[in-house]
């Protein structure tokens, strides 16, 4: 991102950024400072790729955590639900785990 055309451009860019931060903070019911601190903390946090991605998604409001089922389905129910999916599901899971 290059912003070297003059002081007015930089001020305008920061005004736009601040307006977007205020809008998002208001939508999330918190202060701009709290939002900025969380975004920066996520950006510099240690951890593996998956943890960083999860923190970034949470900070952006994109993290979706499905509710836990009341009971764990039986293996038979899982097999019936995935019948016909072939090996593509297993291969995708293996690839995701390997990326870790």
HUWOCOR-V528207 format. One record per residue. PSI is psi as a letter, one per 30 degrees, with the letter a starting at -180 (999 if undefined). Layout:
PSI + PSI
//
This chain:
j + k + i + h + f + l + e + e + e + e + e + e + e + e + e + e + e + e + e + e + e + e + e + e + e + e + e + f + h + l + l + e + e + e + e + e + e + e + e + e + e + e + e + g + k + l + l + l + e + e + e + e + e + e + e + e + e + e + e + f + g + f + k + j + j + k + k + k + l + e + l + k + l + l + e + e + e + e + e + e + f + g + k + f + f + a + f + e + e + e + e + e + e + e + e + e + e + e + f + 999
//
